[in-house]
Amino acid sequence: MEIAPDDLHDALTLQLAFGPFCVTPRKRLLTRDGAPVAIGGRALDLLVALLERPGQVLSKRELIKLVWPDMIVTEGSLRFHMTGLRKLLGDGEQGARYITTQVGVGYAFVAPIERLTPAQPGPAAPVEVLHCDSNRFSRTVGSLPPRAALIGRDHDIQVVLGRLAHPILLTLVGPGGVGKTSLAVEVGHRLAAERDQTVRFVDFAQVEDASLVASTLAASLGIPVQAEDPVFVLLAHLRASQIVLVIDNCEHLIDAISTVVEQIRETAPHVTLLATSREPLRTLGEQVHRLSPLGFPAEVQALTAEELLSFPAVALFVQRALSGNAALRLQANDARMIADMCRRLEGMALPIELAAMRVAIHGVPATHALLGERFSLGWSGRRTALPRHQTLRAMLDWSYALLSVQEERVFDRLAVFVGPFSHEAASQILADDYIDPVTAAATLDDLASKGLVTVDHSGTTASYRLLEMTRAYAREKLALRPDAEIHTLQFRHAVYFMDLLSHLGTEPNEVFEKSARLANQLGNIRTALEWSFGPQGDPGLALPLAAASAPLFQHFCLMTECRTWCSRATELLQLGYFGTPTEMELQAALGLVLMFTQGNSESAHQALLRALEIAETLGDHGARLRLLGRLQIFAERIGDFPSSLAWAERAVEVGELIGKPEAIAVAASLSGISHHLLGNQPLARQELEKSLRNSLPSERSSTLHYGFDHRNRTGLALARTLWLLGFADQARHWASQVEDQAAALDHPVTYCIALVWTLGIYIWTGDLDRASAGLETFTRIAEANALGPYVAAAMGLQGAIAIRSGQPGNAVALLEESLARLRGMRYELLTTAFEIALVEGLIAGQRYEQARAQVEATLHHCRQSGDAYAVPELLRLKATVLRLLSPENIHAAEDTLRESIALSQQQGALSWELRASMDLASLWLEQTRASEARALLATCNERIAEGYDTLDLRQLRALQQRLIAETF
């Protein structure tokens, strides 16, 4: 007798639907409107018995025999369970009628029933509908992989979902190939759909370096890391998060992952962690769910085909075999052979699927015979290996033995890949004198059809990968091949990815778009780098590969990793790369990432200078402009403002040579910022507005290309310049606009740069509520990304806001600590503003001698460094201190205020002039020189056109009222 595949399939998937309910007998599942319904085992047996004979009255004795075959029970038990079943179904409620009673005889099922299978869908079919917006995840980093249909895992799913009702660490533990990943993915999709939880998936299969665990977790969460300690950044982001983090394939990095996971549990109690591993993580508070193999029959011969098909392992085998060959016809005896293979494979999902693929090609009898010959459950394996690990090895040995010599060679060589790889990559890297590219590609497809290579069709083009256990097996096989063959293979692998990276392009948008598409190739690129720099590698390839990979690492904000490879590459420059474009890009990247990760060190400075020297020798004007911009910013950050202007002036020359609007905009921005800090506000405004006229809207691609967002910096400098010129409303408008644009870029460094300067503007204008709110955001971002200089700056800003609001408290201590930290990091750009606030705080605390020493020291530093924009304000504060220390020496304070006013006028800084004029007017008022005071303030007042709600103008109106009162 022949069993059609449809009949076998129907036996597994038959569903009986009535009203809103559906019963799947083989799964012992009752659903209502697609949702599982909790039902007792006896009640379900009663329902199935009635459904199998609809419309017929089953006697009480018949039902008792069917439901309690080996027990003696009374009719009272039957009535009890029947009453519960009716109540569960809502029988008799709102017109629903399912079960009738024939008094004294028995029961009958009277509602219409529809027998459903996947080939016979109907309106009542209990198709599970998970209302999950797949785009919600497909558009994000760390999205869940596609789910696969699970068989025999309903209980595990419900147990895991139950445990994850509250944030915990739950590890799915089991041998390789048992189905841990598939279960974790299914649970993740259900949490996202049924509980509307945010779920992120992290696959460590393509990460081999334990030091990359934290940065890989951060990258999978879309968290840019530009700090030395990625764990700190990760924990800062997760601290208040409420997400589910699925961490897959932990066993090969278990120590490193366990450490990070334990820190996440301690720091972020609302984060749910679902891990998969071959052994428990053994961290504090870990819960473990051990995933057993699928159920399989211990005894085959005594069971019918239908009984054998009820075991999940057999059901999985049949489903996969039919999926691999829709034309396959299974014979009656096939069920026993399939069940025997499942028994030999101990219910392990992955070996079952591999064997099922063989059935699809060779049929059941041939596969069963091969399995018996080549698969031994008695093989004990290595002493340290678990038995089921040995079984998986045997399964792969068996699969490997079925390959041709050519297939073996291709399979072994696939071990060179880490993570996904393309058809093109395989054809080029695997090909040599023995295998041409076309044959290599065709053989790859053959291996995929045999289940040894996984194919992912979810993208625009198919990608391939080896499962973790399969790649480990292939690596062992590859290691047995001749050293020359292995070396050549690894060389071609490194060359391929260097060539791939060398075609990222030159235009920022092109580099950005192509880099984004290489997210899943980081594992291969790291492997290529590690081999190239290794003892068996090729130093001549290592350096250009490191240079080519730098844009990619910067794209994903992997600054520390970029610095590591660039630093190692500079040690190989003697191999013929001195003065080449490769060295130029290497030094340019190294200088930038050193600035981000280690501060404004001399090493960063020298790297940038060397890159510029090469760019000038090569006549590469685009590279010259980019490097002059970085050097201008470096000089600015260390407080060397004359050098900053010199670099800017050279950039202007190069911008004019290039002649393109973007180049002109970048150069004018550098020039305008330099003039602003040096105290020439009219010229600064002219240059900054020129820059904005020629620049395009901010884009992340340009930010990554130049290393900084020049349009954003231009807007910030213009806002500060406008305030100094007396245009407070325009200044606030630009500050708000630039802050919003920086936030939209999703680039932490750019956002912090924007916030640190807009906060200064709000402190100047007296918008202290807005300043406090901005400070909270600034502090959070700085701490979350471990941006040391900005963490220190947050303390200084807090102190400056407190002093400006007239509530100094411990502001002086905060400012002193902030300044000490900033100087330790050689970050001088913010120190003048904070020292001004410190002087004000010391005055408020009546610590006049300290205030005088500080203001004199700051004035001396500003005059030495060229940081001239703040000198008028420092002179005003100096006059205040002189007046407080020597009330009788009015002339010293008056002369200093006049000097402040004169310098303010010279710089075009009306706001500083107004402050100094108000102080001088107050001094004259005390000397009964009210008319002179009124004239002085009138001169300033005539030039004020906006900003009437700012703190300075409110103080001006109060002083004018006082003058009026004194006069009358």
ZAKOL-131054 format. One line per 3 residues: number of its first residue (from 1); their letters; for each residue x, z, y of C-alpha. Coordinates in steps of 0.2 Angstrom, whole numbers, plus 5000, padded with zeros to 4 digits. Example, Ala and Ser with C-alpha at 12.3 -4.5 7.8 and 13.67 -1.06 7.14 Angstrom:
1 = AS = 5062/5039/4978  5068/5036/4995
# end
This chain:
1 = MEI = 5000/5000/5000  5007/4995/5017  5005/5007/5032
4 = APD = 5004/4997/5048  5014/5004/5062  4998/5006/5072
7 = DLH = 4990/5017/5059  5006/5028/5058  5005/5029/5077
10 = DAL = 4987/5033/5077  4989/5047/5065  5001/5055/5077
13 = TLQ = 4991/5052/5093  4973/5052/5088  4962/5061/5102
16 = LAF = 4944/5066/5101  4936/5066/5118  4919/5073/5123
19 = GPF = 4913/5078/5140  4928/5083/5151  4937/5089/5135
22 = CVT = 4949/5081/5123  4957/5087/5107  4973/5081/5100
25 = PRK = 4972/5088/5082  4991/5085/5077  4997/5093/5093
28 = RLL = 4983/5107/5091  4980/5104/5109  4963/5106/5119
31 = TRD = 4963/5100/5137  4949/5099/5150  4951/5086/5163
34 = GAP = 4969/5083/5157  4974/5102/5159  4978/5112/5144
37 = VAI = 4965/5125/5139  4970/5142/5130  4961/5143/5114
40 = GGR = 4963/5154/5098  4969/5146/5082  4953/5149/5072
43 = ALD = 4942/5143/5086  4952/5127/5087  4950/5125/5068
46 = LLV = 4932/5127/5070  4931/5114/5084  4941/5101/5074
49 = ALL = 4931/5104/5058  4915/5100/5068  4922/5085/5077
52 = ERP = 4928/5077/5061  4910/5077/5055  4899/5074/5071
55 = GQV = 4880/5076/5069  4881/5084/5052  4877/5102/5049
58 = LSK = 4891/5111/5041  4886/5126/5031  4893/5143/5035
61 = REL = 4901/5143/5018  4910/5126/5021  4916/5132/5038
64 = IKL = 4923/5148/5031  4932/5138/5018  4939/5126/5030
67 = VWP = 4945/5139/5043  4950/5153/5031  4955/5144/5015
70 = DMI = 4965/5159/5008  4955/5173/5015  4939/5182/5011
73 = VTE = 4929/5184/5028  4911/5188/5032  4899/5178/5042
76 = GSL = 4901/5190/5056  4919/5183/5059  4912/5166/5059
79 = RFH = 4899/5170/5072  4911/5180/5082  4923/5165/5084
82 = MTG = 4909/5152/5086  4902/5163/5100  4919/5162/5109
85 = LRK = 4921/5144/5106  4904/5140/5114  4908/5151/5129
88 = LLG = 4925/5142/5131  4917/5125/5131  4903/5131/5143
91 = DGE = 4890/5126/5130  4873/5127/5137  4879/5128/5155
94 = QGA = 4873/5116/5168  4865/5105/5154  4880/5103/5143
97 = RYI = 4876/5104/5125  4890/5103/5111  4886/5114/5096
100 = TTQ = 4869/5117/5089  4864/5130/5076  4852/5127/5061
103 = VGV = 4846/5145/5058  4851/5151/5041  4861/5135/5037
106 = GYA = 4876/5132/5048  4882/5122/5064  4883/5104/5070
109 = FVA = 4892/5095/5084  4879/5085/5093  4888/5078/5109
112 = PIE = 4895/5060/5110  4913/5059/5104  4925/5045/5108
115 = RLT = 4940/5043/5097  4955/5038/5108  4973/5032/5105
118 = PAQ = 4985/5024/5117  4979/5007/5112  4961/5012/5115
121 = PGP = 4961/5020/5132  4944/5026/5139  4938/5035/5154
124 = AAP = 4938/5052/5145  4956/5050/5138  4965/5066/5142
127 = VEV = 4979/5056/5151  4990/5069/5159  4991/5065/5178
130 = LHC = 5004/5074/5187  5001/5072/5206  5019/5071/5210
133 = DSN = 5025/5059/5224  5040/5051/5215  5046/5045/5232
136 = RFS = 5047/5063/5238  5063/5064/5226  5069/5047/5225
139 = RTV = 5073/5047/5243  5083/5062/5242  5100/5068/5235
142 = GSL = 5099/5077/5219  5083/5069/5213  5076/5072/5195
145 = PPR = 5080/5059/5182  5065/5049/5175  5056/5059/5162
148 = AAL = 5055/5054/5144  5040/5057/5132  5043/5073/5123
151 = IGR = 5037/5076/5105  5036/5094/5098  5041/5103/5113
154 = DHD = 5024/5109/5120  5027/5127/5116  5045/5126/5123
157 = IQV = 5038/5119/5139  5025/5132/5141  5037/5146/5137
160 = VLG = 5050/5140/5150  5036/5137/5163  5030/5154/5160
163 = RLA = 5047/5162/5163  5050/5152/5179  5034/5159/5187
166 = HPI = 5046/5170/5197  5064/5165/5203  5076/5169/5189
169 = LLT = 5091/5161/5180  5086/5154/5164  5098/5145/5153
172 = LVG = 5092/5132/5140  5105/5135/5126  5107/5124/5110
175 = PGG = 5119/5112/5102  5123/5095/5109  5110/5082/5106
178 = VGK = 5095/5095/5103  5086/5089/5119  5090/5102/5132
181 = TSL = 5092/5089/5146  5075/5081/5142  5066/5098/5142
184 = AVE = 5074/5103/5158  5069/5087/5167  5051/5088/5160
187 = VGH = 5050/5106/5166  5057/5100/5183  5044/5087/5185
190 = RLA = 5030/5099/5180  5036/5112/5193  5036/5099/5206
193 = AER = 5019/5092/5202  5009/5107/5197  5017/5120/5208
196 = DQT = 5023/5109/5222  5040/5116/5221  5056/5108/5228
199 = VRF = 5067/5103/5213  5085/5097/5214  5094/5091/5199
202 = VDF = 5113/5092/5197  5122/5084/5182  5140/5090/5179
205 = AQV = 5143/5078/5165  5154/5067/5177  5163/5082/5184
208 = EDA = 5179/5087/5175  5188/5097/5188  5182/5116/5189
211 = SLV = 5187/5117/5207  5173/5104/5212  5159/5114/5205
214 = AST = 5153/5121/5222  5156/5105/5231  5146/5095/5218
217 = LAA = 5132/5108/5219  5132/5106/5238  5133/5087/5237
220 = SLG = 5118/5087/5225  5108/5097/5238  5113/5085/5252
223 = IPV = 5124/5099/5260  5139/5092/5269  5155/5102/5266
226 = QAE = 5169/5101/5278  5176/5118/5275  5190/5126/5264
229 = DPV = 5177/5136/5254  5163/5126/5248  5155/5141/5240
232 = FVL = 5153/5149/5257  5144/5134/5263  5133/5132/5248
235 = LAH = 5128/5151/5249  5124/5150/5267  5112/5135/5265
238 = LRA = 5104/5143/5250  5102/5160/5257  5084/5158/5263
241 = SQI = 5079/5143/5252  5065/5143/5239  5069/5129/5228
244 = VLV = 5072/5126/5209  5090/5120/5205  5092/5112/5188
247 = IDN = 5110/5112/5183  5114/5101/5168  5128/5100/5156
250 = CEH = 5137/5117/5160  5147/5120/5144  5164/5111/5149
253 = LID = 5164/5120/5166  5156/5136/5160  5168/5149/5168
256 = AIS = 5167/5140/5186  5148/5137/5185  5145/5155/5179
259 = TVV = 5154/5162/5194  5145/5151/5207  5128/5154/5198
262 = EQI = 5130/5173/5199  5134/5172/5217  5119/5161/5220
265 = RET = 5108/5174/5211  5115/5188/5222  5114/5179/5239
268 = APH = 5099/5168/5237  5086/5178/5227  5072/5165/5230
271 = VTL = 5081/5151/5221  5076/5148/5204  5090/5142/5192
274 = LAT = 5087/5132/5176  5103/5128/5167  5107/5119/5151
277 = SRE = 5123/5123/5141  5128/5124/5123  5132/5143/5125
280 = PLR = 5125/5156/5137  5133/5157/5154  5134/5176/5152
283 = TLG = 5130/5180/5170  5122/5195/5177  5103/5194/5175
286 = EQV = 5103/5178/5164  5088/5175/5153  5091/5163/5138
289 = HRL = 5079/5151/5130  5087/5145/5114  5081/5127/5110
292 = SPL = 5079/5125/5091  5079/5108/5083  5063/5099/5080
295 = GFP = 5053/5105/5065  5056/5095/5049  5050/5097/5031
298 = AEV = 5061/5107/5020  5053/5099/5005  5048/5080/5005
301 = QAL = 5041/5075/4989  5027/5087/4988  5019/5082/5005
304 = TAE = 5008/5067/5009  5013/5054/5022  5000/5061/5034
307 = ELL = 5008/5079/5031  5025/5072/5034  5020/5063/5050
310 = SFP = 5014/5080/5057  5032/5086/5059  5039/5083/5076
313 = AVA = 5056/5077/5070  5047/5064/5059  5035/5059/5073
316 = LFV = 5050/5057/5085  5059/5046/5072  5044/5035/5070
319 = QRA = 5040/5033/5088  5058/5028/5092  5059/5016/5078
322 = LSG = 5043/5007/5083  5049/5007/5101  5065/4998/5096
325 = NAA = 5056/4985/5086  5037/4982/5089  5037/4970/5074
328 = LRL = 5043/4983/5062  5032/4986/5047  5034/5003/5038
331 = QAN = 5029/5005/5019  5020/5020/5012  5037/5027/5004
334 = DAR = 5045/5025/5021  5038/5042/5027  5047/5051/5014
337 = MIA = 5064/5043/5017  5061/5046/5036  5057/5064/5033
340 = DMC = 5073/5065/5022  5084/5058/5035  5076/5070/5048
343 = RRL = 5080/5084/5036  5098/5078/5034  5100/5077/5053
346 = EGM = 5092/5095/5054  5079/5090/5067  5092/5086/5080
349 = ALP = 5084/5074/5093  5099/5063/5098  5105/5059/5080
352 = IEL = 5087/5056/5075  5085/5043/5089  5102/5035/5084
355 = AAM = 5096/5034/5066  5079/5027/5072  5088/5013/5082
358 = RVA = 5097/5008/5066  5080/5008/5057  5074/4996/5070
361 = IHG = 5088/4984/5066  5091/4987/5047  5075/4994/5041
364 = VPA = 5071/5011/5033  5079/5009/5015  5096/5002/5022
367 = THA = 5097/5016/5035  5093/5029/5022  5106/5023/5010
370 = LLG = 5119/5022/5024  5115/5040/5029  5117/5046/5012
373 = ERF = 5134/5038/5010  5141/5042/5027  5133/5059/5032
376 = SLG = 5137/5075/5024  5129/5092/5029  5143/5100/5019
379 = WSG = 5157/5096/5031  5162/5112/5039  5172/5104/5053
382 = RRT = 5184/5114/5064  5184/5133/5062  5179/5134/5081
385 = ALP = 5165/5122/5080  5147/5126/5077  5139/5118/5061
388 = RHQ = 5127/5107/5071  5141/5101/5082  5149/5095/5066
391 = TLR = 5133/5087/5061  5133/5077/5078  5151/5072/5075
394 = AML = 5146/5066/5057  5132/5056/5065  5144/5048/5077
397 = DWS = 5156/5045/5063  5142/5036/5054  5137/5026/5069
400 = YAL = 5155/5021/5072  5158/5016/5054  5144/5003/5056
403 = LSV = 5153/4994/5071  5163/4979/5070  5182/4979/5074
406 = QEE = 5177/4971/5091  5163/4984/5094  5175/4998/5090
409 = RVF = 5187/4992/5103  5174/4991/5116  5166/5008/5112
412 = DRL = 5183/5017/5112  5187/5009/5129  5171/5015/5137
415 = AVF = 5178/5032/5136  5188/5027/5152  5172/5029/5162
418 = VGP = 5165/5045/5169  5147/5044/5173  5137/5028/5176
421 = FSH = 5146/5011/5176  5140/4993/5180  5140/4978/5168
424 = EAA = 5153/4970/5180  5164/4985/5179  5164/4985/5160
427 = SQI = 5167/4967/5158  5182/4967/5170  5190/4984/5164
430 = LAD = 5187/4982/5145  5193/4964/5145  5211/4959/5139
433 = DYI = 5220/4947/5128  5209/4952/5114  5192/4952/5122
436 = DPV = 5187/4941/5136  5175/4947/5150  5160/4938/5143
439 = TAA = 5163/4945/5126  5166/4962/5133  5149/4961/5142
442 = ATL = 5140/4955/5127  5147/4968/5115  5142/4981/5128
445 = DDL = 5124/4975/5126  5126/4976/5107  5131/4994/5108
448 = ASK = 5117/4998/5120  5105/4991/5107  5112/5002/5094
451 = GLV = 5109/5017/5104  5128/5022/5108  5126/5017/5126
454 = TVD = 5112/5022/5137  5105/5010/5149  5096/5015/5165
457 = HSG = 5084/5002/5173  5078/5013/5187  5089/5005/5200
460 = TTA = 5089/4987/5206  5102/4983/5193  5104/4991/5176
463 = SYR = 5118/5004/5175  5126/5010/5159  5133/5027/5153
466 = LLE = 5139/5036/5138  5130/5052/5134  5141/5067/5135
469 = MTR = 5144/5070/5117  5146/5051/5114  5160/5050/5128
472 = AYA = 5169/5065/5120  5169/5056/5104  5175/5040/5111
475 = REK = 5189/5049/5120  5195/5055/5104  5195/5038/5096
478 = LAL = 5203/5030/5112  5217/5043/5110  5221/5036/5093
481 = RPD = 5225/5019/5100  5242/5013/5105  5249/5021/5121
484 = AEI = 5252/5004/5129  5234/4999/5126  5228/5016/5134
487 = HTL = 5239/5014/5149  5234/4996/5152  5215/5001/5151
490 = QFR = 5217/5015/5164  5227/5004/5175  5213/4991/5175
493 = HAV = 5201/5005/5178  5210/5011/5193  5213/4993/5200
496 = YFM = 5195/4989/5198  5189/5004/5208  5203/5002/5221
499 = DLL = 5196/4984/5223  5179/4990/5224  5184/5002/5238
502 = SHL = 5194/4990/5247  5178/4979/5250  5169/4993/5259
505 = GTE = 5171/4982/5274  5177/4985/5292  5161/4987/5302
508 = PNE = 5154/5004/5303  5137/5000/5297  5144/4990/5283
511 = VFE = 5155/5004/5277  5141/5016/5279  5129/5006/5268
514 = KSA = 5141/5002/5255  5148/5020/5254  5131/5026/5251
517 = RLA = 5128/5015/5236  5144/5022/5228  5137/5040/5226
520 = NQL = 5136/5039/5207  5154/5032/5206  5163/5048/5213
523 = GNI = 5167/5053/5195  5176/5036/5191  5185/5036/5208
526 = RTA = 5191/5054/5205  5197/5049/5187  5206/5034/5194
529 = LEW = 5215/5045/5207  5220/5058/5194  5227/5045/5183
532 = SFG = 5236/5036/5196  5244/5052/5203  5247/5059/5185
535 = PQG = 5263/5058/5175  5257/5043/5165  5250/5034/5181
538 = DPG = 5256/5021/5193  5262/5028/5210  5262/5011/5217
541 = LAL = 5243/5011/5214  5240/5029/5219  5244/5027/5237
544 = PLA = 5233/5012/5241  5219/5020/5230  5220/5036/5240
547 = AAS = 5219/5027/5257  5204/5016/5251  5195/5031/5244
550 = APL = 5196/5041/5261  5181/5033/5269  5170/5037/5254
553 = FQH = 5175/5055/5254  5172/5056/5272  5155/5048/5270
556 = FCL = 5150/5062/5259  5159/5075/5269  5171/5080/5256
559 = MTE = 5184/5083/5268  5195/5095/5258  5196/5083/5244
562 = CRT = 5200/5069/5256  5214/5079/5263  5221/5083/5246
565 = WCS = 5223/5065/5240  5229/5059/5257  5242/5073/5258
568 = RAT = 5248/5068/5240  5248/5050/5245  5260/5052/5260
571 = ELL = 5273/5059/5248  5274/5041/5241  5276/5031/5257
574 = QLG = 5294/5027/5252  5287/5015/5238  5286/5001/5251
577 = YFG = 5271/5007/5262  5280/5012/5278  5272/5004/5293
580 = TPT = 5258/4995/5283  5239/4995/5287  5238/5006/5271
583 = EME = 5249/5020/5279  5240/5018/5295  5223/5022/5287
586 = LQA = 5230/5035/5277  5238/5044/5292  5222/5042/5302
589 = ALG = 5211/5050/5289  5223/5064/5286  5224/5068/5304
592 = LVL = 5205/5069/5306  5202/5079/5290  5216/5091/5294
595 = MFT = 5207/5094/5311  5191/5098/5303  5198/5109/5288
598 = QGN = 5213/5117/5295  5211/5117/5314  5222/5108/5327
601 = SES = 5238/5110/5318  5254/5100/5322  5253/5091/5305
604 = AHQ = 5236/5084/5311  5244/5079/5328  5259/5070/5319
607 = ALL = 5248/5061/5307  5238/5054/5321  5253/5049/5331
610 = RAL = 5261/5040/5316  5244/5031/5313  5244/5025/5332
613 = EIA = 5262/5020/5331  5258/5008/5316  5242/5002/5324
616 = ETL = 5252/4997/5340  5265/4988/5330  5252/4979/5320
619 = GDH = 5243/4974/5336  5227/4981/5329  5217/4985/5345
622 = GAR = 5202/4992/5336  5212/5005/5326  5222/5009/5342
625 = LRL = 5205/5013/5351  5199/5024/5337  5216/5033/5336
628 = LGR = 5217/5035/5355  5200/5043/5354  5205/5056/5341
631 = LQI = 5221/5060/5350  5212/5062/5367  5200/5074/5358
634 = FAE = 5215/5083/5349  5223/5086/5366  5207/5092/5374
637 = RIG = 5204/5104/5359  5221/5112/5362  5218/5113/5381
640 = DFP = 5231/5100/5386  5221/5092/5399  5234/5081/5407
643 = SSL = 5238/5073/5390  5220/5071/5386  5218/5061/5402
646 = AWA = 5234/5051/5398  5227/5046/5381  5210/5042/5389
649 = ERA = 5219/5030/5401  5227/5021/5387  5211/5019/5378
652 = VEV = 5203/5011/5394  5217/4998/5394  5214/4995/5375
655 = GEL = 5195/4994/5378  5197/4981/5391  5208/4971/5380
658 = IGK = 5195/4971/5366  5182/4967/5379  5167/4972/5368
661 = PEA = 5153/4984/5375  5156/4997/5362  5175/4997/5365
664 = IAV = 5172/4999/5384  5159/5013/5380  5171/5023/5370
667 = AAS = 5185/5021/5382  5175/5026/5397  5168/5041/5388
670 = LSG = 5185/5047/5385  5190/5044/5403  5174/5052/5410
673 = ISH = 5176/5068/5399  5194/5070/5404  5190/5068/5423
676 = HLL = 5176/5081/5421  5187/5094/5414  5201/5090/5426
679 = GNQ = 5188/5093/5440  5184/5076/5447  5165/5076/5445
682 = PLA = 5161/5060/5455  5173/5050/5445  5168/5058/5429
685 = RQE = 5150/5053/5432  5154/5035/5436  5164/5034/5420
688 = LEK = 5151/5043/5409  5137/5032/5416  5147/5017/5413
691 = SLR = 5149/5022/5395  5131/5025/5392  5127/5008/5399
694 = NSL = 5138/5000/5386  5134/5010/5371  5121/5009/5358
697 = PSE = 5110/5023/5351  5120/5036/5341  5121/5031/5322
700 = RSS = 5129/5041/5308  5139/5026/5303  5148/5025/5320
703 = TLH = 5151/5044/5320  5160/5042/5303  5170/5027/5309
706 = YGF = 5177/5036/5324  5177/5053/5318  5166/5059/5332
709 = DHR = 5150/5054/5340  5156/5047/5357  5139/5043/5364
712 = NRT = 5134/5061/5360  5149/5068/5369  5146/5057/5383
715 = GLA = 5129/5063/5386  5135/5081/5385  5148/5078/5397
718 = LAR = 5136/5070/5409  5124/5084/5408  5138/5096/5413
721 = TLW = 5144/5085/5427  5127/5083/5434  5125/5102/5435
724 = LLG = 5141/5104/5444  5136/5090/5456  5120/5099/5460
727 = FAD = 5107/5090/5449  5101/5104/5438  5085/5095/5432
730 = QAR = 5094/5080/5427  5107/5090/5418  5094/5099/5408
733 = HWA = 5085/5083/5404  5101/5076/5397  5105/5092/5388
736 = SQV = 5089/5092/5379  5090/5073/5375  5107/5074/5368
739 = EDQ = 5103/5089/5357  5088/5081/5349  5099/5065/5345
742 = AAA = 5112/5076/5338  5100/5085/5327  5093/5068/5320
745 = LDH = 5110/5063/5315  5111/5076/5301  5130/5079/5305
748 = PVT = 5134/5097/5306  5150/5095/5317  5141/5084/5329
751 = YCI = 5126/5095/5330  5137/5110/5334  5147/5101/5347
754 = ALV = 5130/5097/5356  5124/5114/5355  5140/5123/5361
757 = WTL = 5139/5113/5377  5120/5113/5380  5121/5132/5378
760 = GIY = 5133/5132/5392  5122/5122/5403  5107/5134/5399
763 = IWT = 5118/5149/5403  5123/5140/5420  5105/5137/5425
766 = GDL = 5098/5154/5419  5087/5147/5405  5092/5161/5395
769 = DRA = 5077/5161/5383  5081/5143/5378  5099/5148/5377
772 = SAG = 5095/5162/5365  5085/5151/5354  5099/5138/5354
775 = LET = 5112/5151/5349  5102/5156/5334  5102/5138/5328
778 = FTR = 5120/5136/5332  5125/5152/5323  5116/5147/5308
781 = IAE = 5123/5129/5306  5141/5135/5310  5140/5149/5297
784 = ANA = 5131/5138/5284  5145/5125/5285  5160/5137/5288
787 = LGP = 5165/5129/5304  5177/5143/5309  5180/5138/5328
790 = YVA = 5161/5138/5330  5158/5154/5321  5170/5162/5333
793 = AAM = 5161/5153/5348  5144/5160/5343  5151/5178/5347
796 = GLQ = 5157/5172/5364  5141/5163/5368  5131/5179/5363
799 = GAI = 5141/5189/5375  5140/5176/5389  5121/5176/5388
802 = AIR = 5120/5195/5388  5130/5196/5404  5121/5182/5413
805 = SGQ = 5104/5191/5408  5111/5207/5416  5111/5217/5399
808 = PGN = 5130/5217/5395  5129/5230/5381  5144/5226/5370
811 = AVA = 5146/5209/5377  5164/5212/5382  5169/5217/5365
814 = LLE = 5161/5201/5358  5170/5190/5370  5187/5198/5367
817 = ESL = 5185/5196/5348  5179/5178/5350  5193/5173/5362
820 = ARL = 5206/5181/5349  5199/5171/5335  5198/5154/5345
823 = RGM = 5216/5156/5350  5221/5160/5332  5214/5143/5328
826 = RYE = 5222/5134/5343  5205/5130/5349  5207/5132/5368
829 = LLT = 5192/5121/5374  5180/5135/5376  5192/5149/5381
832 = TAF = 5190/5146/5400  5171/5148/5400  5172/5163/5389
835 = EIA = 5185/5171/5400  5174/5168/5415  5160/5178/5406
838 = LVE = 5173/5191/5401  5178/5194/5420  5159/5195/5424
841 = GLI = 5157/5208/5410  5172/5218/5416  5165/5218/5434
844 = AGQ = 5148/5224/5427  5156/5238/5418  5166/5243/5433
847 = RYE = 5183/5239/5425  5190/5231/5440  5208/5232/5437
850 = QAR = 5206/5223/5420  5195/5211/5428  5208/5207/5441
853 = AQV = 5221/5205/5428  5210/5193/5417  5205/5182/5432
856 = EAT = 5223/5180/5438  5229/5176/5420  5215/5163/5418
859 = LHH = 5218/5155/5435  5237/5154/5430  5232/5146/5413
862 = CRQ = 5220/5133/5421  5232/5128/5434  5246/5126/5421
865 = SGD = 5234/5116/5408  5225/5106/5421  5208/5114/5416
868 = AYA = 5203/5113/5434  5184/5111/5434  5182/5130/5433
871 = VPE = 5195/5135/5446  5182/5136/5460  5172/5149/5450
874 = LLR = 5187/5159/5445  5192/5160/5463  5174/5166/5467
877 = LKA = 5176/5180/5454  5193/5184/5460  5186/5187/5478
880 = TVL = 5173/5198/5470  5186/5209/5462  5197/5210/5477
883 = RLL = 5182/5216/5487  5177/5229/5475  5195/5235/5473
886 = SPE = 5199/5235/5492  5183/5236/5502  5193/5238/5518
889 = NIH = 5203/5222/5515  5188/5210/5519  5200/5196/5524
892 = AAE = 5208/5194/5507  5191/5191/5499  5185/5180/5513
895 = DTL = 5200/5169/5512  5198/5167/5493  5180/5162/5495
898 = RES = 5184/5149/5508  5197/5142/5495  5184/5142/5482
901 = IAL = 5172/5132/5493  5185/5120/5499  5190/5116/5481
904 = SQQ = 5172/5114/5476  5169/5102/5489  5185/5093/5484
907 = QGA = 5179/5092/5466  5161/5087/5471  5155/5103/5463
910 = LSW = 5140/5108/5473  5134/5122/5461  5151/5131/5462
913 = ELR = 5151/5128/5481  5133/5136/5482  5139/5152/5472
916 = ASM = 5154/5154/5483  5144/5151/5499  5131/5164/5494
919 = DLA = 5145/5177/5491  5153/5173/5508  5136/5174/5516
922 = SLW = 5133/5191/5508  5150/5197/5514  5146/5191/5532
925 = LEQ = 5129/5199/5532  5138/5216/5529  5149/5212/5544
928 = TRA = 5133/5209/5555  5138/5190/5555  5120/5185/5550
931 = SEA = 5120/5169/5560  5136/5162/5552  5128/5167/5535
934 = RAL = 5112/5157/5539  5122/5142/5545  5133/5142/5529
937 = LAT = 5118/5143/5518  5108/5130/5527  5122/5118/5525
940 = CNE = 5121/5120/5506  5102/5121/5506  5101/5104/5514
943 = RIA = 5110/5096/5500  5100/5103/5486  5087/5091/5479
946 = EGY = 5081/5099/5463  5083/5113/5451  5073/5125/5462
949 = DTL = 5068/5136/5447  5086/5139/5442  5093/5157/5443
952 = DLR = 5106/5152/5457  5092/5145/5468  5081/5160/5465
955 = QLR = 5096/5171/5471  5098/5159/5486  5080/5161/5491
958 = ALQ = 5081/5180/5489  5097/5180/5500  5088/5170/5513
961 = QRL = 5074/5182/5514  5086/5196/5516  5094/5187/5531
964 = IAE = 5077/5184/5539  5073/5203/5536  5090/5208/5544
967 = TF = 5087/5197/5559  5070/5204/5563
# end
